[in-house]
Amino acid sequence: MSRLILILLILSLQTFNVSSLAGGFGSPSSKSSSKSTSKITPLRSSALIYDKIINLHPSEYLKNDVYVVNTSPENLKKSPDHGQFWYVGKLISQTPSPPSSFPKQILTVIYSHAKKLNPTSLSSTHLKIYLALGDTELDVVRNVQPLLPISVSSEEVEFEVGFNPEIYTGDEVAKGGLRVKRSWNGEFIKEAFDVNLKAPGEVGM
């Protein structure tokens, strides 16, 4: 009888150990999983979406360069005719044709990044976002590529949108990065010029 009791005791202990290790070695608990997920910021999430669209849909996306201008009353008073449009990154949409509007959430990501990227010039509640065709920085500088205000949808869109943020390095950290002067609605204020010619005051690096 005592031998039977001992066998049953051993079996019960084995059952307990198996159930307690059901998660498996190295398997994250629900707490650690939710904790790691919460560390992904909206900016990081939009950057991951950008990379995913580039890699998975190389021929089915539209890319835009993103510029932000500070239309604060102080700036409008100081310079009534034009403002500085700062390049802050690239926007990508999983659609082969230009979308009529973008989700409102992406504006929050862009505004937040712009303020952190250039707190001296863009720490304002009066920011506006303008778009150019993707990878046209040089044409924007030459006054060839127009800047158009972003259109925002209050409804859900049927395509993914990602954002690749601009990062300042070297002298850009103190002096700021690429920016151009345009009228407050994004129109040209000077004629187009050749890339080999200088246009004083038009571009600052």
N, C-alpha and C positions, 0 to 999 in steps of 0.2 A: 504493500500500500504506500509506504513512504517513498518507494522508487517512482511510483506513478505520479505522486504529488510533485516530486522533483522535476519530472519531465514536463508536466503541465506548467510549472513555474518558469522553466527555461523557455518554453514556447511563447508564454505571455510576454516575457521580456523581449524576445526577438520581434514580436509584433509591435511592441511599443517603440523600439528603435527604428524599425522600418517606417512607421507612420510619422515619427518625429523628423525623419530625414527625407520626407516625400518631396521636398522642394529640390533636392539634388544638390550636389556640391557645386558651388559657384553660381547657383541660380539666385538672382536678385530677389529680395523680398518685395512685397507690394509697396512697403514704405520707401525702400531705396529706389525703386523704379519710379514712383511718383516724384521723389525728391530730385532725381536726375532730370526728369522731364521738365520740372519747374525751372530748371536752370537755363533752359533755352529761351533767350529773350526774343521779342518780336523781330528785332533787327537780324539776329542770327537765323531765325526761322525763315525770314524772307530771303536771306542770302543762300540758304540751303535750297530753297525753291528755285532760285536763279540758277544755281549750278545744276539742279536736276533737269530743268527745262533745256539748258544748253546741251547737256549730255544725252538726254533721252529723245529730244525732239529737235535735232539740228536744222531741219528744214521747215519747221512749223512753229516759228516764233517771230515776234516783232520786238526789236530792241529800241529803246529811246535813251538819249542822254538827258539827265535831269539837272535843271538849274533852279536856284531859289533866290528870290529877291525880297528885301526887307522894305515894305511899303509903309513904314511907320510915319506918323505925322511929322516927326522931326526930320526924317530923311526927305520927305516930300517938300518941306519948307526949305531945307538946305539946298536941294537940287530939284527944282520943279520940272525940269525937262527930261531928266534921265536918272536911271538907277543902276546899281551894279548887280549883275546876275551871276551868282556863284555856282560853279559846277560842283555837284555833290554826289554823283554816282550814276548808275545805269539801271533802268527799269526794263524788265522783260516780261512779255505776255505770251502765253501759249496759244497763239492765234496767228495765222499767216497774213491776215488783213488788219489794218489799224482798228483797234477797238474804239467804239464811240465814247466810252467812259471807263474809268477805273474804280475799283472798290475803295470805299472811304477809308478802310483800315490802312491801306498802303500810304495814305497821306500822313497819318499819325507817325508811321515809321520814318518817313522822309523828313518830316518836320523835326522829330526828336534827334535824328542823326545830324541834320544841318546845324542845329543849335550846339551840339557837342563838338562838331567838326570845326566850327568857326564861331565861338561864343562872342567874340568882339563885334562882329558884323551881323550875326543872325540870331542873337538872343532877343527875340521879339515875338509878340503875338500877332504881328502883322505880316507874316510871311506868305508868299505866293509861289506856287510851283509852275515852272514852264518846261516844256519838252522840246527836244530837237531829235532828228533822226539819230539812230545809234551810231556811235563812233564817228561823229562829225565835228569833233572839237576844233579841228583846224579850220573847217568851213565856217563855224560859228565865229571864230576869231577874225576871219577874213570878211565878215559881214555878208556871207553868201547864204548861210543856212539860217532860216527864220526860227524864232522861238515862239511856241504857241502855248497858251495856258492849258493846264490839265483839266480834263472834264471828269467829274466825279459822279458815280452812280449811287443812289440811295438804296438800291436793290442789290440782290446777290447777282454776281456775274458768273458766266458759265465757263470761265477759263481761269487758270492759275496765273498769279502775278508774283514775280520775284524782284528783289532789289539788291544790287551789288554796290555797297557804299564806297565812296572815295575815301582814301586814307592819306593824310598829310605826312610827309617825311622831310627831313632836313630843314631848309629855310622856310618851307611851306608852313611849318608848325607856328612860326612867329609871324610870317608875312602873309600867310594865306595862299591858296592855290589859284587855279584858273578862274578868271572872272572876266566878263565883258560888260561894256556899257551899252545899254539900249534905252529906248523910251520906256516909260513905266508900264506900257502894255506890250513890251517885247519887240517893238518895231525898230528897224535900223535908224540910227541917227547920223551915220556916215556912210560914204560910198564903199563898195567892195574894193579891196586892195590885194595886190599880189603878196604871197607869203614871204617873198624876199624883201619887201618894202616895210618900213616901220610905220606904225600908226600910234604916235605918242598918246598915252593915256587910255588907249583902247583895251589893252590887256595888262593884267598885273599878275605876277607869279610870286 
